[in-house]
Structure formats: C-alpha cells, structure tokens
Amino acid sequence: MIALFFSTAHVNYCRWLTKYQLDLMNIDDTHPGLRAILNKGAFTVRRTDHNFSRIPVDLTLEQTVNADAASRLTGITSFTNDYSARLRWMITKATRASFITSLQEMTGLINNVDVASELRPKRVQRDNNDLKKVLKQIQETNNPFDRNLAPETLYNISTGKGANEEIRKRLLEVPTKGKDRHSEFIESCMDDPLNFERPLKKEKLKSFEDGCAYIRRTKNNAVAALKGARDLMGRLLVLATKKELDMEHVQQYPLTPVPLSMATPDEMMAKTNKSSLFEILENKVKEHGSPGEVTAYIIDGQFLLHSLPTNFPPTYGGLARSILIQCLRNPTKVIHIVFDDYPQPSIKDTERDRRGADSRTFVITGPEQRRIPRDLNDALKSRSFKRQLPQFLADEWQDSSYTDIMKQHEVILDVPGECYSFKVEDGVICRSTVQTLRNDHEEADTKICLHAVFRDHVDNDIVIRASDTDIAVILLYHCSQFQSRLWINVGTAAKNNRRYICLTAIYKELGPDLCAALPAFHAFTGCDYTSSFVRKGKVRPFKHLEKSQEFQESFAASGLCTPVPDATTESLLNFTASVYGAKKNSSLNKCRYQKFIQPYAPKGRGKNCSPI
C-alpha cells in the first residue's frame, strides 16, 4: 500500500509518505482500535452487489456525501457569503446527506440492484468482447524476459516500442537522481524544519511518452512568423501610399522564410496529387489491351505488403508463406520482388515522417515467432521492420518446406545490399547470389528499372506490379533503350480497378523528347523530395510542357549537367511564370508584380508611385 501511495501521488505530496508511514507505525497510539478494523479488511466499501465494485473509503465519502448534499446551484456559495452560514452548512452536510438518501429510498427513487441484468445476452456479449480485448492486449505486449530482445535497448512493455538513446539514458538515471534528491530533501529539512511543508521542485525527466509521435500544428512558432511576414506586405503597401517605392523591385525579394507558394504555413512541403500525372499518361492511349507471353513479373515489395489480404497466419513463418503464394499466382515462371532500402539519414525522411513513420525496433528471430503487432500496416510504419522482413524472407525461403509452393518457378528477391535467386533443384531449394543485380539504391523505383533491363529481350513482355507514378515516369524515360514491351499492372481486386497499362504505347504516343523531360518535370512540380506549387498540381503544368518544345528540352537538359546552365535556368523560370498565367518571355518577378500589385495601381501613375 505504501508503494501504491508513492506511485500515484503528486510530486509535491511525495514527502508525506514519511508521515503516512509514521502514522501507520503509531496507529495504536493515535487511533486505538483501528488496527483491528483494518485487519478485517475495512480498506474499501462496496455498496452494490456487483463484483469488483469496491472503492476506497475516502473516495466513497467523496462520491456519496458530496453528491447527495451538493446543490444544483453549486452549493451554498450561490446564496450566501457569510462565513458562519457556510460553516454550519459544512457541519450538517453529512446529516443532510443521510436524510436525502433515506427519503429517496422511501419514495422509491433509488432502484435496487438488478443482478439478473448481468445475465442478459447483450451484457454477456459485451463482457466476452471486453475479455477478448484484454487477451489481445496481453498477446500484443512485449515479453520482458525474451532473450531475443536487444539487451542494450529499453522496451515499453505496453507498446513494444524501443526507447531512443536519449530517453534510455534518462530512464536509467532515475534511481541515481532520486537518491540525490532524497538526500537533498533530508538535509534541507534538517537545516529548516519548515522545508518539509514547502513545495518541491519537479524534476524534468523523460519517459517513453516523450518518444511518441504527435501531430504538430506549429513548429518553432512558424505560423506566427509567417503571419508576421505576411503583415510585412501590408505595411509596405501602406508605406507606398506616403512614399514613392519601386514595388516591382520589392517583389523580387522573399517576404517569408519559406515561400508560401511552395510550403504550408507551418513550413512543411506543399504536397500535390501525383496520381493525376499518371492519369494523364494513361489516357494518352485509348486501348491498352493486355500483355502476351510474359517473360518476367517484377513486383514492388512495399506495394505487395500493403495489398496483402488481412486473414494470413499470426506468425512470421505464416506471413512468409502467404507472401510467396501471393507472388506465384502471377502468370509467369520468373518473379522479381524488389524492396526499398531505408538508410538514415535520408532525403526522404521528411516524407516518411509525414506518413507516420516511427522508431520502433523489431527483432525477427524465426518462423514460429508471433507477429506483434498483428496489424501489418501498423508494423510497416517502422523503419526497423521494413529492413528486417526482406532479410527474413531471404533466409526463410531456403527451407525445404517451400519446395511444393515454388515448384518450377524462379524467384529473384532484391533485399538491401543483396539480390538472391531461388530455384528448386533435385527437390531442394537452392539460393544463389545474382551479382549483376546487386546495387546500393535506396528506392525500389530505380531498382525495378535495373531488373527490367536484366530481363530485356526482343519481342518479350515485362510486367511491373506497382501503383506508383514515380516508377512509370522512370520507365518512360528509359523506354527507348528497351527491346521488350513494358507493362505496368496497377490497382487492386478489392477496389475492382486492377488493369494493365502499356508503357511502350504511351512512349510512342508522347515521343522521345517529352518522355526525356518527364523525370525533371515530375520532380520540379512536386514529388516525395520536393515541394509542389500551391494549387497548381500536375495537370496545368503538363499542358504547358506538352505545348512547348523549348520547355521539353530545358527539363531534359536540367538533369544531365551540374551546375545547370544559365539558359536552362532562365527557361525554367519562364516555365514557372507561364504556369501562373504570365505571357511568353515574361520573367517570374515581373509576373508576380503584375499579379499582386499592378492591378491596384491608379491609371497614369508609374511603377515608382504608390499602387494604392
């Protein structure tokens, strides 16, 4: 009980543990006869017949006396300020509460406890569901005695999340800091007894809660800073009414730390719908048809994991078997499975954080290990899990139990740093390393292109199973170097939108110049690494790109040399101005001036005069 009091008390009340213990030790002198009552279990009160309904005595007094005696007008304070009246009201509070309770019992306002209500079907079903939730929570927590856990990491038993180095260090310092504060408190009380009742300073400690992800509305007062910068524009306009300012010159300088045309008010990257570009490319060909004889089927590993059904077994071995079965359903004997790598730091860290990535640490030890958490989409938020799962598949699929599944197929598995080939030879699965496909790429998008080149042959069909605009753009850029026909299989059966799209036909429709400009154009107008132009998206910029041979050549040349030539930079500035509605050969600065200032300037006045 003493430990419970200490763990639940406020930091400024912890010092009363000593006095509380002293009172218990001298209970026979201070309260004769109370020890015998406590020995009989009089710590709690149960006023109903429900199980587990006992509550502490002090809480019972608070919930009954206060509830019965309190007025709907917030007590005596609503009708008198006299101290004596309030004192009399407090002294008679318990008596009035007993009178009110007796009156409610006489009038039948208090219902007796219906024991049979717990046996009703809905109540039984609710209790069973609660029990299942408790069991599920227990199963999904970490076992603190598991030998497979990293010994140098502290794990939260409830969430299974590992603490980072800073939180781990702070948690391990708690006993030492507690002893130091305890010694300081004793010394201060010895010097001045009044320090015992004075407030204690709260120690700022870090716990597992500090490692949780929060939705941040502001960052370092960024919203306030941008609002202040926006007010600067208003100040300039007011100042322009009194003095002659060259507003066209002023508009050449940024007014905010991050341009509002390419960022949100909290300084985060502006995002756009990348799939709109994919829809434009798909609609360039009216009838895509379907592939003929497919020589290789290349699957994006992350897309595969997110599209798996939810009814697979709860162990990692069952997950590995389900993944292999799902892959071998495709109409070809050669299957390539390509996974992303997750180095840190990475240029994509901002995008992954935006998608809800966390720092949980996972350790996959074998096929019989149960998956925690059971929800695969929740586990895929962890960088650690997405690095360990592909390596586990590479080790697990060597087992002879997968022979009946793999049969005559060949599976190429691209994991971070390695690429393996799995074949059945003489009734045994043989794993070998494919040296040609070994790479250090971070994204599966570029790895898929490498695997497609590896399977490229005349009059063959190669199918990529993915649903990513980035992959389609990269393949269209390299499409001129392929002899095979490239197809991409998008959509899912669950949404009834699965279909084949012929990238080779799209390349022929767009032409080599436009396809060569696609990667730089896609990055320029917003992707996972760069901000998009606010409210401009992909559709309107693509129309300007499609109509101008100059813009196509500029985007195609922008990624071929570093630094970018001045002529190319000027052309890209003109492209941006055209997206905002400027006329041909109009600079971006002049476009901004014409859009925001010139419409409000009185007629007949020069640019150096007041625009208002």
C-alpha positions, 0 to 999 in steps of 0.5 A, spaced: 500 500 500 505 504 501 508 503 494 501 504 491 501 511 495 508 513 492 506 511 485 500 515 484 501 521 488 503 528 486 510 530 486 509 535 491 505 530 496 511 525 495 514 527 502 508 525 506 509 518 505 514 519 511 508 521 515 503 516 512 508 511 514 509 514 521 502 514 522 501 507 520 507 505 525 503 509 531 496 507 529 495 504 536 497 510 539 493 515 535 487 511 533 486 505 538 482 500 535 483 501 528 488 496 527 483 491 528 478 494 523 483 494 518 485 487 519 478 485 517 479 488 511 475 495 512 480 498 506 474 499 501 466 499 501 462 496 496 455 498 496 452 494 490 452 487 489 456 487 483 463 484 483 469 488 483 465 494 485 469 496 491 472 503 492 476 506 497 473 509 503 475 516 502 473 516 495 466 513 497 465 519 502 467 523 496 462 520 491 456 519 496 456 525 501 458 530 496 453 528 491 447 527 495 448 534 499 451 538 493 446 543 490 444 544 483 446 551 484 453 549 486 452 549 493 451 554 498 456 559 495 450 561 490 446 564 496 450 566 501 457 569 503 457 569 510 462 565 513 458 562 519 452 560 514 457 556 510 460 553 516 454 550 519 452 548 512 459 544 512 457 541 519 450 538 517 452 536 510 453 529 512 446 529 516 443 532 510 446 527 506 443 521 510 436 524 510 436 525 502 438 518 501 433 515 506 427 519 503 429 517 496 429 510 498 422 511 501 419 514 495 422 509 491 427 513 487 433 509 488 432 502 484 435 496 487 440 492 484 438 488 478 443 482 478 439 478 473 441 484 468 448 481 468 445 475 465 442 478 459 445 476 452 447 483 450 451 484 457 454 477 456 456 479 449 459 485 451 463 482 457 466 476 452 468 482 447 471 486 453 475 479 455 477 478 448 480 485 448 484 484 454 487 477 451 489 481 445 492 486 449 496 481 453 498 477 446 500 484 443 505 486 449 512 485 449 515 479 453 520 482 458 524 476 459 525 474 451 532 473 450 531 475 443 530 482 445 536 487 444 539 487 451 542 494 450 535 497 448 529 499 453 522 496 451 515 499 453 512 493 455 505 496 453 507 498 446 513 494 444 516 500 442 524 501 443 526 507 447 531 512 443 538 513 446 536 519 449 530 517 453 534 510 455 539 514 458 534 518 462 530 512 464 536 509 467 538 515 471 532 515 475 534 511 481 541 515 481 537 522 481 532 520 486 537 518 491 540 525 490 534 528 491 532 524 497 538 526 500 537 533 498 530 533 501 533 530 508 538 535 509 534 541 507 529 539 512 534 538 517 537 545 516 529 548 516 524 544 519 519 548 515 522 545 508 518 539 509 511 543 508 514 547 502 513 545 495 518 541 491 521 542 485 519 537 479 524 534 476 524 534 468 525 527 466 523 523 460 519 517 459 517 513 453 511 518 452 516 523 450 518 518 444 511 518 441 509 521 435 504 527 435 501 531 430 504 538 430 500 544 428 506 549 429 513 548 429 518 553 432 512 558 432 512 558 424 505 560 423 506 566 427 512 568 423 509 567 417 503 571 419 508 576 421 511 576 414 505 576 411 503 583 415 510 585 412 506 586 405 501 590 408 505 595 411 509 596 405 503 597 401 501 602 406 508 605 406 507 606 398 501 610 399 506 616 403 512 614 399 514 613 392 517 605 392 519 601 386 514 595 388 516 591 382 523 591 385 520 589 392 517 583 389 523 580 387 525 579 394 522 573 399 517 576 404 517 569 408 522 564 410 519 559 406 515 561 400 508 560 401 507 558 394 511 552 395 510 550 403 504 550 408 504 555 413 507 551 418 513 550 413 512 543 411 512 541 403 506 543 399 504 536 397 500 535 390 496 529 387 501 525 383 496 520 381 493 525 376 500 525 372 499 518 371 492 519 369 494 523 364 499 518 361 494 513 361 489 516 357 494 518 352 492 511 349 485 509 348 486 501 348 491 498 352 489 491 351 493 486 355 500 483 355 502 476 351 507 471 353 510 474 359 517 473 360 518 476 367 513 479 373 517 484 377 513 486 383 514 492 388 515 489 395 512 495 399 506 495 394 505 487 395 505 488 403 500 493 403 495 489 398 496 483 402 489 480 404 488 481 412 486 473 414 494 470 413 497 466 419 499 470 426 506 468 425 512 470 421 513 463 418 505 464 416 506 471 413 512 468 409 508 463 406 502 467 404 507 472 401 510 467 396 503 464 394 501 471 393 507 472 388 506 465 384 499 466 382 502 471 377 502 468 370 509 467 369 515 462 371 520 468 373 518 473 379 522 479 381 520 482 388 524 488 389 524 492 396 526 499 398 532 500 402 531 505 408 538 508 410 538 514 415 539 519 414 535 520 408 532 525 403 526 522 404 525 522 411 521 528 411 516 524 407 516 518 411 515 522 417 509 525 414 506 518 413 507 516 420 513 513 420 516 511 427 522 508 431 520 502 433 525 496 433 523 489 431 527 483 432 525 477 427 528 471 430 524 465 426 518 462 423 514 460 429 515 467 432 508 471 433 507 477 429 506 483 434 503 487 432 498 483 428 496 489 424 501 489 418 500 496 416 501 498 423 508 494 423 510 497 416 510 504 419 517 502 422 523 503 419 526 497 423 521 492 420 521 494 413 529 492 413 528 486 417 522 482 413 526 482 406 532 479 410 527 474 413 524 472 407 531 471 404 533 466 409 526 463 410 525 461 403 531 456 403 527 451 407 525 445 404 518 446 406 517 451 400 519 446 395 511 444 393 509 452 393 515 454 388 515 448 384 518 450 377 518 457 378 524 462 379 524 467 384 529 473 384 528 477 391 532 484 391 533 485 399 538 491 401 545 490 399 543 483 396 539 480 390 538 472 391 535 467 386 531 461 388 530 455 384 528 448 386 533 443 384 533 435 385 527 437 390 531 442 394 531 449 394 537 452 392 539 460 393 544 463 389 547 470 389 545 474 382 551 479 382 549 483 376 543 485 380 546 487 386 546 495 387 546 500 393 539 504 391 535 506 396 528 506 392 525 500 389 523 505 383 530 505 380 531 498 382 525 495 378 528 499 372 535 495 373 531 488 373 527 490 367 533 491 363 536 484 366 530 481 363 530 485 356 529 481 350 526 482 343 519 481 342 518 479 350 513 482 355 515 485 362 510 486 367 511 491 373 506 490 379 506 497 382 501 503 383 506 508 383 507 514 378 514 515 380 516 508 377 512 509 370 515 516 369 522 512 370 520 507 365 518 512 360 524 515 360 528 509 359 523 506 354 527 507 348 533 503 350 528 497 351 527 491 346 521 488 350 514 491 351 513 494 358 507 493 362 505 496 368 499 492 372 496 497 377 490 497 382 487 492 386 481 486 386 478 489 392 477 496 389 475 492 382 480 497 378 486 492 377 488 493 369 494 493 365 497 499 362 502 499 356 508 503 357 511 502 350 504 505 347 504 511 351 512 512 349 510 512 342 504 516 343 508 522 347 515 521 343 522 521 345 523 528 347 517 529 352 518 522 355 526 525 356 523 531 360 518 527 364 523 525 370 525 533 371 518 535 370 515 530 375 520 532 380 520 540 379 512 540 380 512 536 386 514 529 388 516 525 395 523 530 395 520 536 393 515 541 394 509 542 389 506 549 387 500 551 391 494 549 387 497 548 381 498 540 381 500 536 375 495 537 370 496 545 368 503 544 368 503 538 363 499 542 358 504 547 358 510 542 357 506 538 352 505 545 348 512 547 348 518 544 345 523 549 348 520 547 355 521 539 353 528 540 352 530 545 358 527 539 363 531 534 359 537 538 359 536 540 367 538 533 369 544 531 365 549 537 367 551 540 374 551 546 375 545 547 370 546 552 365 544 559 365 539 558 359 536 552 362 535 556 368 532 562 365 527 557 361 525 554 367 523 560 370 519 562 364 516 555 365 514 557 372 511 564 370 507 561 364 504 556 369 501 562 373 498 565 367 504 570 365 505 571 357 511 568 353 518 571 355 515 574 361 520 573 367 517 570 374 518 577 378 515 581 373 509 576 373 508 576 380 508 584 380 503 584 375 499 579 379 499 582 386 500 589 385 499 592 378 492 591 378 491 596 384 495 601 381 491 608 379 491 609 371 497 614 369 501 613 375 508 609 374 511 603 377 515 608 382 508 611 385 504 608 390 499 602 387 494 604 392 
